[in-house]
């Protein structure tokens, strides 16, 4: 086995708006459409992750959901943001850790989850596997 005696972490993040999954936009027009749909609304960011101990096969999976509220955006703001290129490779067409923070009015939940990995919940699970963390 390539990773014998390893702790392996796998994760993926999606956005959900009104029951629809918000993946990465296909192109700039698709990013504009997604951002316009999220303007003035709340969507969920959900990350699923699994931690596996390759030596024992033990695995623990978790999901974390964060509510993200966008302020009302006008067409010009959306166009300017899309022109930066930042939203083109991001689920939900924005990066809260970048310029996309200017679109967000507030969040309810774990900020690091919106970035793509819920660090606090991951730390709790890693400790259950005996991983020593700095804090």
C-alpha positions as CSV (number, residue, x, y, z in Angstrom):
1,X,0.0,0.0,0.0
2,X,1.4,3.4,-1.0
3,X,0.2,5.1,2.2
4,X,0.5,2.5,4.9
5,X,0.3,3.8,8.4
6,X,-1.1,7.1,7.3
7,X,-4.0,9.3,8.2
8,X,-5.8,10.3,5.0
9,X,-8.2,13.2,4.6
10,X,-10.5,13.7,1.7
11,X,-13.0,16.6,1.4
12,X,-15.2,18.4,-1.1
13,X,-17.3,21.5,-0.8
14,X,-20.5,22.6,-2.6
15,X,-22.9,25.5,-2.4
16,X,-26.7,25.0,-2.3
17,X,-29.2,27.6,-3.3
18,X,-32.9,26.8,-3.1
19,X,-32.2,23.1,-3.4
20,X,-29.8,23.5,-6.4
21,X,-26.2,22.6,-6.2
22,X,-23.8,25.4,-7.0
23,X,-20.7,23.9,-8.5
24,X,-17.9,25.7,-10.3
25,X,-19.1,28.0,-13.1
26,X,-18.5,26.8,-16.6
27,X,-17.4,30.2,-17.8
28,X,-17.8,34.0,-17.1
29,X,-21.5,34.2,-18.2
30,X,-22.3,31.3,-16.0
31,X,-20.5,32.9,-13.1
32,X,-22.5,36.1,-13.6
33,X,-25.8,34.2,-13.6
34,X,-24.9,32.3,-10.4
35,X,-23.9,35.5,-8.6
36,X,-27.0,37.3,-9.8
37,X,-29.1,34.4,-8.4
38,X,-27.3,34.6,-5.0
39,X,-27.6,38.4,-4.8
40,X,-29.6,39.4,-1.8
41,X,-30.2,35.8,-0.7
42,X,-28.9,33.1,1.6
43,X,-27.3,29.9,0.4
44,X,-25.6,27.0,2.2
45,X,-22.0,25.9,1.9
46,X,-21.6,22.2,2.7
47,X,-18.4,20.4,3.1
48,X,-18.1,16.7,3.5
49,X,-14.9,15.1,4.7
50,X,-13.6,11.7,5.6
51,X,-10.6,10.8,7.7
52,X,-9.2,7.3,7.2
53,X,-6.5,5.5,9.2
54,X,-4.9,3.4,6.5
55,X,-3.3,1.0,9.0
56,X,-6.6,0.0,10.6
57,X,-9.2,1.0,8.0
58,X,-11.1,3.0,10.5
59,X,-12.9,5.9,8.9
60,X,-15.0,8.8,10.2
61,X,-17.1,11.1,7.9
62,X,-18.6,14.4,8.7
63,X,-20.5,17.2,7.0
64,X,-20.5,20.8,8.0
65,X,-23.0,23.5,6.8
66,X,-22.6,27.2,6.9
67,X,-25.2,29.8,5.9
68,X,-23.9,32.6,3.7
69,X,-25.9,35.8,3.2
70,X,-25.1,37.9,0.1
71,X,-25.8,41.5,0.0
72,X,-27.9,42.9,-2.9
73,X,-25.5,43.2,-5.9
74,X,-26.0,45.3,-9.0
75,X,-25.0,44.2,-12.5
76,X,-21.9,46.4,-12.5
77,X,-20.6,44.9,-9.3
78,X,-21.1,41.4,-10.6
79,X,-19.4,42.2,-13.9
80,X,-16.4,43.8,-12.1
81,X,-16.0,40.8,-9.8
82,X,-16.2,38.3,-12.7
83,X,-13.6,40.3,-14.6
84,X,-11.1,39.7,-11.8
85,X,-11.2,36.0,-12.7
86,X,-11.5,35.0,-9.1
87,X,-15.0,33.3,-9.3
88,X,-14.2,31.2,-12.3
89,X,-12.7,28.2,-10.5
90,X,-14.7,28.4,-7.2
91,X,-17.8,26.5,-6.2
92,X,-20.6,29.0,-6.0
93,X,-18.5,31.5,-8.1
94,X,-16.9,33.4,-5.3
95,X,-14.0,33.1,-2.8
96,X,-14.9,34.5,0.6
97,X,-11.1,34.6,1.4
98,X,-10.5,36.9,-1.5
99,X,-12.5,39.7,-3.2
100,X,-15.6,37.6,-2.8
101,X,-15.7,38.8,0.9
102,X,-17.0,42.1,-0.4
103,X,-20.2,40.2,-1.6
104,X,-21.0,38.6,1.8
105,X,-23.2,40.5,4.3
106,X,-22.8,37.8,7.0
107,X,-22.4,34.1,7.7
108,X,-23.8,31.7,10.2
109,X,-21.4,29.0,11.0
110,X,-17.8,28.1,10.3
111,X,-15.8,30.6,8.1
112,X,-13.2,28.0,7.3
113,X,-15.9,25.8,5.9
114,X,-16.8,28.4,3.3
115,X,-13.1,28.5,2.3
116,X,-13.4,24.8,1.7
117,X,-12.3,22.8,4.8
118,X,-14.0,23.1,8.3
119,X,-10.8,23.2,10.3
120,X,-12.4,23.1,13.8
121,X,-14.5,20.0,13.1
122,X,-11.6,18.4,11.3
123,X,-9.4,19.0,14.3
124,X,-11.9,17.3,16.6
125,X,-12.0,14.2,14.3
126,X,-8.2,14.1,14.0
127,X,-7.8,14.1,17.7
128,X,-10.0,11.0,17.8
129,X,-7.4,9.4,15.6
130,X,-4.6,10.3,18.0
131,X,-3.2,13.1,15.9
132,X,-1.5,15.7,18.1
133,X,-2.3,19.2,17.0
134,X,-0.5,22.4,18.1
135,X,-3.5,23.6,20.2
